[in-house]
Amino acid sequence: MARTKEVLCLSGGLDSVIAHYYLKEKLGYAVDTIYFDYGGYCSDEIPVVKGMFPNTIIDSDLTLSKWNESDPNAYVPYRNLMFAAKAASYGYEIVFMAGVKDDVVEDKSPEAFKLMSCALSKLGKKLVDVKSPFWDMTKAQIVEWFLKDSEVKSIARRILHESLSCYAPINGEACLCCPSCFRKWNALWENGIQSNFLNEDMMRLYYKKAMNEEYIEERNVSIIKCIDEKMGNNWGNLLSDYKLPIYTVEEATHLRYCIDIDGVLTEETEGYGDAVYARRTANNARCDAIAELYRTGNIIILHTARHQEDLHVTQKWLKEHSVPYHQLIFGKPKADIYIDDKMVPMEEL
């Protein structure tokens, strides 16, 4: 019986480099490697790929540079589908791509890869399986495996440094300012490798998204933890002056409600700290009203005088009592009486 032919689509980035070792050592695949030179920053990635894996097939048939020229950080529609189709055209039956658990790209998920497998198998009249070895692991977790359990762990830090995860490299070096560089920095920092990242505005963006629970729990916790460690404990307080556009055009057509937590969503108002906040009694009628406002397309902003360090107990309480929201803001000035020209008692809603 002929051996199944497997190939790994390389990018020269952290995920795909680790995938090469993981497939061989952990899963027993002796995979070939292929790289798609589609223009843009590929000229910087190719030397990295050839240096690490000299037998890699370099395919230059695809040209997607128009997306990179307009915005190097842009999502390129159908790119992974085109990569999978091109890899299958070489006769490979299993096409590996290094998707991880905390990816949020539309065409890099278990569901997307299953759809690609079905389409390529149907149209090519042979079974093609598009898969990732990392759907149960985050980027930080695959780095942890590489550093602790891989056969090359003695040189793993050097290999990770040489990998190029960057949307806008400069003369073959990472820019240390783009989203891809941030994700590499985050994964390395989580594993005790204190590399650099230079874009503080982007760091603020990711911090706010993590506080608003826009990613899976592991990624939210990792982002907050690593940025706090790098920037210091006062980092969260500095965000109150940072204006972040978080609403889409569609969302902006609805009303924005700014709602207090203590005394509005909770019955009690006195006391502070994790133990106290965790025991707050919910005003169920008001929580249900907030959920209905959210369900009908309005923007829910929760604003509290609690401190930033109360983030996790607050998020847990809101989740336990099914209170949905778009943004959670800490640092409201403490006062006995608040006066606002747009104030509306909950009962009027």
Secondary structure, 3 states (H helix, E strand, C coil): CCCCCEEEEECCCHHHHHHHHHHHHCCCCCCEEEEECCCCCHHHHHHHHHHHCCCCEEECCCCCHHHHHHCCCCCCCCHHHHHHHHHHHCCCCEEECCCECCCCCCCCCHHHHHHHHHHHHHHHCCCCEEECCECCCCHHHHHHHHHHCCCCHHHHHHHHHHCCCCCCCECCECCCCCHHHHHHHHHHHHCCCCCCCCCHHHHHHHHHHHHCCCCCHHHHHHHHHHHHHHHCCCHHHHHHHCCCCCCCHHHHCCCEEEECCCCCCECCCCCCCHHHHHCCCECHHHHHHHHHHHHCCCEEEEEECCCHHHHHHHHHHHHHCCCCCCEEEECCCCCCCCCCCCCCCHHHC
